[in-house]
Amino acid sequence: MKTLLGWPEVHGFQGFGALMHLDMQTMSAVNVTVTAILGGVLLFTWARERESPFVGWWGLTLLTMSAGVAMTAGPATPRADFPQSRHGDDRSL
């Protein structure tokens, strides 16, 4: 069996032209992890050599951004239950 690039399929490998499914949860996890690591490295570098405060602020900003993406990408909390109107329709919400 030939793949998209014309290479034979070997043990399930379909060549580099095969499509891969990446959902938003996976991409968000990668984003949070990489951003947190970069922020930690910058803060570590700033702690060792404090010549420029810019490096510390940059690291702190990356850690804050990582926490923000983690909070928004996480599961949503359930909404508060609003009381139903007297007439039974939800237009009053």
C-alpha atoms as an extended CHARMM CRD file, in Angstrom:
* protein
*
        93  EXT
         1         1  MET       CA              0.0000000000        0.0000000000        0.0000000000  PROA      1               0.0000000000
         2         2  LYS       CA              1.3670000000        3.4110000000       -0.9640000000  PROA      2               0.0000000000
         3         3  THR       CA              0.9850000000        6.5270000000        1.1910000000  PROA      3               0.0000000000
         4         4  LEU       CA              0.5400000000       10.1550000000        0.2820000000  PROA      4               0.0000000000
         5         5  LEU       CA              4.2590000000       10.5910000000       -0.4650000000  PROA      5               0.0000000000
         6         6  GLY       CA              4.5280000000        7.2700000000       -2.2710000000  PROA      6               0.0000000000
         7         7  TRP       CA              6.4050000000        5.4710000000        0.5210000000  PROA      7               0.0000000000
         8         8  PRO       CA              5.2570000000        1.9850000000        1.4600000000  PROA      8               0.0000000000
         9         9  GLU       CA              3.3580000000        1.5740000000        4.7090000000  PROA      9               0.0000000000
        10        10  VAL       CA              5.5650000000       -0.1800000000        7.2700000000  PROA      10              0.0000000000
        11        11  HSD       CA              4.1210000000       -1.2990000000       10.6100000000  PROA      11              0.0000000000
        12        12  GLY       CA              1.3620000000        1.3060000000       10.5790000000  PROA      12              0.0000000000
        13        13  PHE       CA              3.6630000000        4.2130000000        9.6210000000  PROA      13              0.0000000000
        14        14  GLN       CA              1.9140000000        6.0710000000        6.8430000000  PROA      14              0.0000000000
        15        15  GLY       CA              4.6790000000        8.5000000000        5.9530000000  PROA      15              0.0000000000
        16        16  PHE       CA              5.0590000000       12.1360000000        6.7970000000  PROA      16              0.0000000000
        17        17  GLY       CA              2.0230000000       13.1150000000        4.7630000000  PROA      17              0.0000000000
        18        18  ALA       CA             -0.3930000000       11.4300000000        7.1710000000  PROA      18              0.0000000000
        19        19  LEU       CA             -2.8070000000       13.6970000000        8.9870000000  PROA      19              0.0000000000
        20        20  MET       CA             -2.6580000000       14.0720000000       12.7640000000  PROA      20              0.0000000000
        21        21  HSD       CA             -5.5360000000       15.1000000000       14.9850000000  PROA      21              0.0000000000
        22        22  LEU       CA             -4.6140000000       17.8070000000       17.5040000000  PROA      22              0.0000000000
        23        23  ASP       CA             -7.4640000000       19.1010000000       19.5970000000  PROA      23              0.0000000000
        24        24  MET       CA             -7.5730000000       22.3510000000       21.5640000000  PROA      24              0.0000000000
        25        25  GLN       CA             -7.0230000000       20.6410000000       24.9100000000  PROA      25              0.0000000000
        26        26  THR       CA             -3.7070000000       19.1740000000       23.7110000000  PROA      26              0.0000000000
        27        27  MET       CA             -2.5670000000       22.4530000000       22.1890000000  PROA      27              0.0000000000
        28        28  SER       CA             -3.5110000000       24.3460000000       25.3470000000  PROA      28              0.0000000000
        29        29  ALA       CA             -1.5500000000       21.8940000000       27.5020000000  PROA      29              0.0000000000
        30        30  VAL       CA              1.5100000000       22.3190000000       25.2790000000  PROA      30              0.0000000000
        31        31  ASN       CA              1.1180000000       26.1020000000       25.3780000000  PROA      31              0.0000000000
        32        32  VAL       CA              0.8460000000       26.1820000000       29.1830000000  PROA      32              0.0000000000
        33        33  THR       CA              3.8150000000       23.8460000000       29.6580000000  PROA      33              0.0000000000
        34        34  VAL       CA              6.1680000000       25.6100000000       27.2610000000  PROA      34              0.0000000000
        35        35  THR       CA              5.2320000000       29.0770000000       28.5120000000  PROA      35              0.0000000000
        36        36  ALA       CA              5.7000000000       28.0560000000       32.1510000000  PROA      36              0.0000000000
        37        37  ILE       CA              9.1140000000       26.5160000000       31.4130000000  PROA      37              0.0000000000
        38        38  LEU       CA             10.2530000000       29.6290000000       29.5470000000  PROA      38              0.0000000000
        39        39  GLY       CA              9.0150000000       31.8680000000       32.3560000000  PROA      39              0.0000000000
        40        40  GLY       CA             10.8380000000       29.7530000000       34.9280000000  PROA      40              0.0000000000
        41        41  VAL       CA             14.0710000000       29.8390000000       32.9450000000  PROA      41              0.0000000000
        42        42  LEU       CA             13.8750000000       33.6100000000       32.6130000000  PROA      42              0.0000000000
        43        43  LEU       CA             13.2050000000       34.0640000000       36.3320000000  PROA      43              0.0000000000
        44        44  PHE       CA             16.0950000000       31.7220000000       37.1550000000  PROA      44              0.0000000000
        45        45  THR       CA             18.3820000000       33.6980000000       34.8400000000  PROA      45              0.0000000000
        46        46  TRP       CA             17.2480000000       36.9700000000       36.3980000000  PROA      46              0.0000000000
        47        47  ALA       CA             17.8340000000       35.6060000000       39.9160000000  PROA      47              0.0000000000
        48        48  ARG       CA             21.4270000000       34.7360000000       39.0270000000  PROA      48              0.0000000000
        49        49  GLU       CA             22.2550000000       37.9980000000       37.2540000000  PROA      49              0.0000000000
        50        50  ARG       CA             20.1080000000       40.9700000000       38.2050000000  PROA      50              0.0000000000
        51        51  GLU       CA             21.6350000000       43.4870000000       35.8220000000  PROA      51              0.0000000000
        52        52  SER       CA             18.4160000000       43.9790000000       33.8830000000  PROA      52              0.0000000000
        53        53  PRO       CA             14.9950000000       44.0410000000       35.5450000000  PROA      53              0.0000000000
        54        54  PHE       CA             13.4570000000       43.4340000000       32.1270000000  PROA      54              0.0000000000
        55        55  VAL       CA             14.3530000000       39.7240000000       32.2680000000  PROA      55              0.0000000000
        56        56  GLY       CA             12.5640000000       39.3070000000       35.5990000000  PROA      56              0.0000000000
        57        57  TRP       CA              9.4620000000       41.1120000000       34.4040000000  PROA      57              0.0000000000
        58        58  TRP       CA              9.4580000000       39.0620000000       31.2110000000  PROA      58              0.0000000000
        59        59  GLY       CA              9.6600000000       35.7990000000       33.1850000000  PROA      59              0.0000000000
        60        60  LEU       CA              6.9180000000       36.9000000000       35.5660000000  PROA      60              0.0000000000
        61        61  THR       CA              4.7380000000       37.8770000000       32.6190000000  PROA      61              0.0000000000
        62        62  LEU       CA              5.2130000000       34.4640000000       30.9850000000  PROA      62              0.0000000000
        63        63  LEU       CA              4.2950000000       32.6690000000       34.2130000000  PROA      63              0.0000000000
        64        64  THR       CA              1.2120000000       34.8590000000       34.6040000000  PROA      64              0.0000000000
        65        65  MET       CA              0.2180000000       34.2060000000       31.0020000000  PROA      65              0.0000000000
        66        66  SER       CA              0.6880000000       30.4670000000       31.5320000000  PROA      66              0.0000000000
        67        67  ALA       CA             -1.5650000000       30.5330000000       34.6000000000  PROA      67              0.0000000000
        68        68  GLY       CA             -4.1860000000       32.5400000000       32.7110000000  PROA      68              0.0000000000
        69        69  VAL       CA             -4.2590000000       30.1320000000       29.7760000000  PROA      69              0.0000000000
        70        70  ALA       CA             -4.4680000000       27.1960000000       32.1950000000  PROA      70              0.0000000000
        71        71  MET       CA             -7.4590000000       28.7740000000       33.9520000000  PROA      71              0.0000000000
        72        72  THR       CA             -9.3150000000       29.5830000000       30.7430000000  PROA      72              0.0000000000
        73        73  ALA       CA             -8.5530000000       26.2570000000       29.0770000000  PROA      73              0.0000000000
        74        74  GLY       CA             -9.6680000000       24.2280000000       32.0760000000  PROA      74              0.0000000000
        75        75  PRO       CA            -13.1560000000       22.8970000000       32.6110000000  PROA      75              0.0000000000
        76        76  ALA       CA            -15.7840000000       25.5400000000       33.1000000000  PROA      76              0.0000000000
        77        77  THR       CA            -17.4810000000       25.7790000000       36.4440000000  PROA      77              0.0000000000
        78        78  PRO       CA            -21.2160000000       25.1470000000       36.3970000000  PROA      78              0.0000000000
        79        79  ARG       CA            -23.4050000000       28.1770000000       36.0920000000  PROA      79              0.0000000000
        80        80  ALA       CA            -25.4970000000       29.2940000000       39.0090000000  PROA      80              0.0000000000
        81        81  ASP       CA            -29.0600000000       28.0920000000       38.6960000000  PROA      81              0.0000000000
        82        82  PHE       CA            -31.3450000000       31.0190000000       38.0820000000  PROA      82              0.0000000000
        83        83  PRO       CA            -34.9090000000       30.7790000000       39.3180000000  PROA      83              0.0000000000
        84        84  GLN       CA            -37.4960000000       30.0870000000       36.6740000000  PROA      84              0.0000000000
        85        85  SER       CA            -39.9880000000       32.8010000000       35.8840000000  PROA      85              0.0000000000
        86        86  ARG       CA            -43.5730000000       32.4540000000       37.0600000000  PROA      86              0.0000000000
        87        87  HSD       CA            -44.7860000000       31.8800000000       33.5080000000  PROA      87              0.0000000000
        88        88  GLY       CA            -42.3840000000       29.0160000000       32.7630000000  PROA      88              0.0000000000
        89        89  ASP       CA            -40.4650000000       30.6570000000       29.9150000000  PROA      89              0.0000000000
        90        90  ASP       CA            -36.7430000000       31.4520000000       30.0530000000  PROA      90              0.0000000000
        91        91  ARG       CA            -36.9510000000       34.8610000000       28.3840000000  PROA      91              0.0000000000
        92        92  SER       CA            -36.4950000000       36.6410000000       31.7070000000  PROA      92              0.0000000000
        93        93  LEU       CA            -32.9620000000       35.2960000000       32.0650000000  PROA      93              0.0000000000
